[in-house]
Amino acid sequence: MKYKCLSIVAPNGTRIAKGEKTLEVRSWRPDLGPHEDLLIVENTKFLANEGDSDPLGRVVALVKIGKVRDYVAEDIPAACASRWDPGYHSWELHDVRPVSFGAAVLAARGIYELDLPPLET
């Protein structure tokens, strides 16, 4: 099954799976429909440059992206962020379903696809 994925640096993927982090902050807007699932892959390396990847990602949750809006300082707690900077977007995360998958998976920049067996939530 093909999954659209987003890599998140640890521990924030786990925070999403636990419902502690309800906003994801990015400099770009996702190209996803309101009913599409997004697989959250947690990894330990910050993927700073185009083409960066990490083969040791860990599947942690399936989510849906709700409203995407300007990031404001009041979003810091929900985003588990340490600061506010202008020009970013808050992605509202909902329908969070923790999942696990026993093998390491690719973590990559942007929204990317992985072909995996059906995941149980």
Biotite code that builds the C-alpha atoms (Angstrom):
import biotite.structure as struc

atoms = struc.array([
    struc.Atom([0.000, 0.000, 0.000], chain_id="A", res_id=1, res_name="MET", atom_name="CA", element="C"),
    struc.Atom([1.329, 3.461, -0.850], chain_id="A", res_id=2, res_name="LYS", atom_name="CA", element="C"),
    struc.Atom([1.472, 5.982, 1.988], chain_id="A", res_id=3, res_name="TYR", atom_name="CA", element="C"),
    struc.Atom([2.212, 9.690, 1.778], chain_id="A", res_id=4, res_name="LYS", atom_name="CA", element="C"),
    struc.Atom([4.778, 10.382, 4.501], chain_id="A", res_id=5, res_name="CYS", atom_name="CA", element="C"),
    struc.Atom([6.295, 13.229, 6.470], chain_id="A", res_id=6, res_name="LEU", atom_name="CA", element="C"),
    struc.Atom([9.444, 12.814, 8.534], chain_id="A", res_id=7, res_name="SER", atom_name="CA", element="C"),
    struc.Atom([9.595, 14.505, 11.920], chain_id="A", res_id=8, res_name="ILE", atom_name="CA", element="C"),
    struc.Atom([12.708, 14.714, 14.096], chain_id="A", res_id=9, res_name="VAL", atom_name="CA", element="C"),
    struc.Atom([12.472, 12.871, 17.443], chain_id="A", res_id=10, res_name="ALA", atom_name="CA", element="C"),
    struc.Atom([10.865, 13.304, 19.889], chain_id="A", res_id=11, res_name="PRO", atom_name="CA", element="C"),
    struc.Atom([8.182, 15.234, 18.006], chain_id="A", res_id=12, res_name="ASN", atom_name="CA", element="C"),
    struc.Atom([6.858, 12.274, 16.017], chain_id="A", res_id=13, res_name="GLY", atom_name="CA", element="C"),
    struc.Atom([6.174, 10.485, 19.296], chain_id="A", res_id=14, res_name="THR", atom_name="CA", element="C"),
    struc.Atom([4.557, 13.644, 20.674], chain_id="A", res_id=15, res_name="ARG", atom_name="CA", element="C"),
    struc.Atom([2.210, 13.654, 17.676], chain_id="A", res_id=16, res_name="ILE", atom_name="CA", element="C"),
    struc.Atom([1.346, 9.970, 18.206], chain_id="A", res_id=17, res_name="ALA", atom_name="CA", element="C"),
    struc.Atom([0.580, 10.691, 21.894], chain_id="A", res_id=18, res_name="LYS", atom_name="CA", element="C"),
    struc.Atom([-1.615, 13.717, 21.058], chain_id="A", res_id=19, res_name="GLY", atom_name="CA", element="C"),
    struc.Atom([0.768, 16.152, 22.778], chain_id="A", res_id=20, res_name="GLU", atom_name="CA", element="C"),
    struc.Atom([1.777, 17.959, 19.566], chain_id="A", res_id=21, res_name="LYS", atom_name="CA", element="C"),
    struc.Atom([-1.318, 19.045, 17.640], chain_id="A", res_id=22, res_name="THR", atom_name="CA", element="C"),
    struc.Atom([0.317, 21.453, 15.184], chain_id="A", res_id=23, res_name="LEU", atom_name="CA", element="C"),
    struc.Atom([3.147, 20.903, 12.729], chain_id="A", res_id=24, res_name="GLU", atom_name="CA", element="C"),
    struc.Atom([5.003, 24.057, 11.658], chain_id="A", res_id=25, res_name="VAL", atom_name="CA", element="C"),
    struc.Atom([6.576, 24.228, 8.213], chain_id="A", res_id=26, res_name="ARG", atom_name="CA", element="C"),
    struc.Atom([7.687, 26.919, 5.771], chain_id="A", res_id=27, res_name="SER", atom_name="CA", element="C"),
    struc.Atom([5.517, 25.348, 3.053], chain_id="A", res_id=28, res_name="TRP", atom_name="CA", element="C"),
    struc.Atom([1.935, 24.169, 2.656], chain_id="A", res_id=29, res_name="ARG", atom_name="CA", element="C"),
    struc.Atom([1.087, 20.488, 2.153], chain_id="A", res_id=30, res_name="PRO", atom_name="CA", element="C"),
    struc.Atom([-0.492, 19.340, -1.095], chain_id="A", res_id=31, res_name="ASP", atom_name="CA", element="C"),
    struc.Atom([-2.983, 16.968, 0.524], chain_id="A", res_id=32, res_name="LEU", atom_name="CA", element="C"),
    struc.Atom([-6.727, 16.614, 0.411], chain_id="A", res_id=33, res_name="GLY", atom_name="CA", element="C"),
    struc.Atom([-8.665, 17.010, 3.685], chain_id="A", res_id=34, res_name="PRO", atom_name="CA", element="C"),
    struc.Atom([-9.427, 13.278, 3.855], chain_id="A", res_id=35, res_name="HIS", atom_name="CA", element="C"),
    struc.Atom([-5.960, 11.964, 2.936], chain_id="A", res_id=36, res_name="GLU", atom_name="CA", element="C"),
    struc.Atom([-3.878, 10.146, 5.518], chain_id="A", res_id=37, res_name="ASP", atom_name="CA", element="C"),
    struc.Atom([-0.325, 11.262, 6.180], chain_id="A", res_id=38, res_name="LEU", atom_name="CA", element="C"),
    struc.Atom([2.091, 8.777, 7.730], chain_id="A", res_id=39, res_name="LEU", atom_name="CA", element="C"),
    struc.Atom([4.378, 10.312, 10.346], chain_id="A", res_id=40, res_name="ILE", atom_name="CA", element="C"),
    struc.Atom([7.909, 8.883, 10.281], chain_id="A", res_id=41, res_name="VAL", atom_name="CA", element="C"),
    struc.Atom([10.147, 9.826, 13.196], chain_id="A", res_id=42, res_name="GLU", atom_name="CA", element="C"),
    struc.Atom([13.892, 10.019, 12.659], chain_id="A", res_id=43, res_name="ASN", atom_name="CA", element="C"),
    struc.Atom([16.900, 11.335, 14.559], chain_id="A", res_id=44, res_name="THR", atom_name="CA", element="C"),
    struc.Atom([18.658, 13.371, 11.855], chain_id="A", res_id=45, res_name="LYS", atom_name="CA", element="C"),
    struc.Atom([17.564, 16.870, 10.854], chain_id="A", res_id=46, res_name="PHE", atom_name="CA", element="C"),
    struc.Atom([17.176, 16.720, 7.070], chain_id="A", res_id=47, res_name="LEU", atom_name="CA", element="C"),
    struc.Atom([18.349, 20.220, 6.199], chain_id="A", res_id=48, res_name="ALA", atom_name="CA", element="C"),
    struc.Atom([19.258, 19.978, 2.517], chain_id="A", res_id=49, res_name="ASN", atom_name="CA", element="C"),
    struc.Atom([17.383, 18.918, -0.598], chain_id="A", res_id=50, res_name="GLU", atom_name="CA", element="C"),
    struc.Atom([17.933, 15.216, -1.140], chain_id="A", res_id=51, res_name="GLY", atom_name="CA", element="C"),
    struc.Atom([18.828, 14.461, 2.505], chain_id="A", res_id=52, res_name="ASP", atom_name="CA", element="C"),
    struc.Atom([17.390, 11.221, 3.860], chain_id="A", res_id=53, res_name="SER", atom_name="CA", element="C"),
    struc.Atom([17.754, 8.819, 6.765], chain_id="A", res_id=54, res_name="ASP", atom_name="CA", element="C"),
    struc.Atom([17.237, 5.058, 6.276], chain_id="A", res_id=55, res_name="PRO", atom_name="CA", element="C"),
    struc.Atom([16.483, 4.593, 9.988], chain_id="A", res_id=56, res_name="LEU", atom_name="CA", element="C"),
    struc.Atom([13.049, 6.236, 10.224], chain_id="A", res_id=57, res_name="GLY", atom_name="CA", element="C"),
    struc.Atom([10.362, 4.806, 12.504], chain_id="A", res_id=58, res_name="ARG", atom_name="CA", element="C"),
    struc.Atom([6.640, 4.760, 11.691], chain_id="A", res_id=59, res_name="VAL", atom_name="CA", element="C"),
    struc.Atom([4.695, 6.353, 14.582], chain_id="A", res_id=60, res_name="VAL", atom_name="CA", element="C"),
    struc.Atom([1.264, 7.620, 13.456], chain_id="A", res_id=61, res_name="ALA", atom_name="CA", element="C"),
    struc.Atom([-1.277, 8.227, 10.741], chain_id="A", res_id=62, res_name="LEU", atom_name="CA", element="C"),
    struc.Atom([-2.845, 11.704, 10.791], chain_id="A", res_id=63, res_name="VAL", atom_name="CA", element="C"),
    struc.Atom([-4.990, 13.973, 8.728], chain_id="A", res_id=64, res_name="LYS", atom_name="CA", element="C"),
    struc.Atom([-4.132, 17.623, 8.082], chain_id="A", res_id=65, res_name="ILE", atom_name="CA", element="C"),
    struc.Atom([-6.965, 20.015, 8.786], chain_id="A", res_id=66, res_name="GLY", atom_name="CA", element="C"),
    struc.Atom([-6.693, 23.729, 8.385], chain_id="A", res_id=67, res_name="LYS", atom_name="CA", element="C"),
    struc.Atom([-3.351, 25.204, 7.306], chain_id="A", res_id=68, res_name="VAL", atom_name="CA", element="C"),
    struc.Atom([-2.891, 28.779, 8.499], chain_id="A", res_id=69, res_name="ARG", atom_name="CA", element="C"),
    struc.Atom([-0.248, 31.324, 9.418], chain_id="A", res_id=70, res_name="ASP", atom_name="CA", element="C"),
    struc.Atom([1.914, 30.331, 12.383], chain_id="A", res_id=71, res_name="TYR", atom_name="CA", element="C"),
    struc.Atom([1.357, 32.701, 15.320], chain_id="A", res_id=72, res_name="VAL", atom_name="CA", element="C"),
    struc.Atom([3.168, 33.008, 18.649], chain_id="A", res_id=73, res_name="ALA", atom_name="CA", element="C"),
    struc.Atom([0.177, 31.510, 20.476], chain_id="A", res_id=74, res_name="GLU", atom_name="CA", element="C"),
    struc.Atom([0.807, 28.248, 18.561], chain_id="A", res_id=75, res_name="ASP", atom_name="CA", element="C"),
    struc.Atom([4.120, 27.580, 20.339], chain_id="A", res_id=76, res_name="ILE", atom_name="CA", element="C"),
    struc.Atom([2.720, 25.212, 23.032], chain_id="A", res_id=77, res_name="PRO", atom_name="CA", element="C"),
    struc.Atom([0.553, 23.155, 20.613], chain_id="A", res_id=78, res_name="ALA", atom_name="CA", element="C"),
    struc.Atom([3.492, 22.889, 18.201], chain_id="A", res_id=79, res_name="ALA", atom_name="CA", element="C"),
    struc.Atom([5.901, 21.887, 21.008], chain_id="A", res_id=80, res_name="CYS", atom_name="CA", element="C"),
    struc.Atom([8.085, 24.645, 19.596], chain_id="A", res_id=81, res_name="ALA", atom_name="CA", element="C"),
    struc.Atom([10.682, 26.781, 21.320], chain_id="A", res_id=82, res_name="SER", atom_name="CA", element="C"),
    struc.Atom([10.109, 29.990, 19.381], chain_id="A", res_id=83, res_name="ARG", atom_name="CA", element="C"),
    struc.Atom([7.970, 31.859, 16.883], chain_id="A", res_id=84, res_name="TRP", atom_name="CA", element="C"),
    struc.Atom([9.278, 33.117, 13.549], chain_id="A", res_id=85, res_name="ASP", atom_name="CA", element="C"),
    struc.Atom([7.221, 34.887, 10.871], chain_id="A", res_id=86, res_name="PRO", atom_name="CA", element="C"),
    struc.Atom([6.543, 33.343, 7.488], chain_id="A", res_id=87, res_name="GLY", atom_name="CA", element="C"),
    struc.Atom([5.691, 29.819, 8.658], chain_id="A", res_id=88, res_name="TYR", atom_name="CA", element="C"),
    struc.Atom([2.469, 27.801, 8.483], chain_id="A", res_id=89, res_name="HIS", atom_name="CA", element="C"),
    struc.Atom([0.679, 25.826, 11.197], chain_id="A", res_id=90, res_name="SER", atom_name="CA", element="C"),
    struc.Atom([-0.775, 22.527, 10.022], chain_id="A", res_id=91, res_name="TRP", atom_name="CA", element="C"),
    struc.Atom([-3.616, 21.439, 12.295], chain_id="A", res_id=92, res_name="GLU", atom_name="CA", element="C"),
    struc.Atom([-3.286, 17.701, 12.972], chain_id="A", res_id=93, res_name="LEU", atom_name="CA", element="C"),
    struc.Atom([-6.372, 15.613, 13.669], chain_id="A", res_id=94, res_name="HIS", atom_name="CA", element="C"),
    struc.Atom([-7.615, 12.023, 13.486], chain_id="A", res_id=95, res_name="ASP", atom_name="CA", element="C"),
    struc.Atom([-4.284, 10.940, 14.998], chain_id="A", res_id=96, res_name="VAL", atom_name="CA", element="C"),
    struc.Atom([-3.891, 7.159, 15.060], chain_id="A", res_id=97, res_name="ARG", atom_name="CA", element="C"),
    struc.Atom([-0.718, 5.715, 16.612], chain_id="A", res_id=98, res_name="PRO", atom_name="CA", element="C"),
    struc.Atom([0.783, 2.891, 14.563], chain_id="A", res_id=99, res_name="VAL", atom_name="CA", element="C"),
    struc.Atom([3.894, 0.800, 14.711], chain_id="A", res_id=100, res_name="SER", atom_name="CA", element="C"),
    struc.Atom([5.838, -1.048, 12.079], chain_id="A", res_id=101, res_name="PHE", atom_name="CA", element="C"),
    struc.Atom([8.657, -3.370, 13.064], chain_id="A", res_id=102, res_name="GLY", atom_name="CA", element="C"),
    struc.Atom([11.205, -2.334, 10.428], chain_id="A", res_id=103, res_name="ALA", atom_name="CA", element="C"),
    struc.Atom([13.121, 0.868, 9.789], chain_id="A", res_id=104, res_name="ALA", atom_name="CA", element="C"),
    struc.Atom([11.778, 2.982, 6.917], chain_id="A", res_id=105, res_name="VAL", atom_name="CA", element="C"),
    struc.Atom([13.111, 5.851, 4.864], chain_id="A", res_id=106, res_name="LEU", atom_name="CA", element="C"),
    struc.Atom([12.811, 9.358, 6.285], chain_id="A", res_id=107, res_name="ALA", atom_name="CA", element="C"),
    struc.Atom([13.073, 12.046, 3.600], chain_id="A", res_id=108, res_name="ALA", atom_name="CA", element="C"),
    struc.Atom([12.396, 15.730, 3.042], chain_id="A", res_id=109, res_name="ARG", atom_name="CA", element="C"),
    struc.Atom([8.967, 17.043, 2.094], chain_id="A", res_id=110, res_name="GLY", atom_name="CA", element="C"),
    struc.Atom([6.023, 14.739, 1.539], chain_id="A", res_id=111, res_name="ILE", atom_name="CA", element="C"),
    struc.Atom([7.221, 11.503, -0.005], chain_id="A", res_id=112, res_name="TYR", atom_name="CA", element="C"),
    struc.Atom([5.751, 8.055, -0.656], chain_id="A", res_id=113, res_name="GLU", atom_name="CA", element="C"),
    struc.Atom([6.521, 4.678, 0.880], chain_id="A", res_id=114, res_name="LEU", atom_name="CA", element="C"),
    struc.Atom([5.109, 1.356, -0.233], chain_id="A", res_id=115, res_name="ASP", atom_name="CA", element="C"),
    struc.Atom([4.347, -0.618, 2.949], chain_id="A", res_id=116, res_name="LEU", atom_name="CA", element="C"),
    struc.Atom([1.989, -3.403, 4.009], chain_id="A", res_id=117, res_name="PRO", atom_name="CA", element="C"),
    struc.Atom([-1.345, -2.133, 5.402], chain_id="A", res_id=118, res_name="PRO", atom_name="CA", element="C"),
    struc.Atom([-0.737, -0.628, 8.840], chain_id="A", res_id=119, res_name="LEU", atom_name="CA", element="C"),
    struc.Atom([-2.939, -1.325, 11.844], chain_id="A", res_id=120, res_name="GLU", atom_name="CA", element="C"),
    struc.Atom([-3.989, 1.578, 14.041], chain_id="A", res_id=121, res_name="THR", atom_name="CA", element="C"),
])
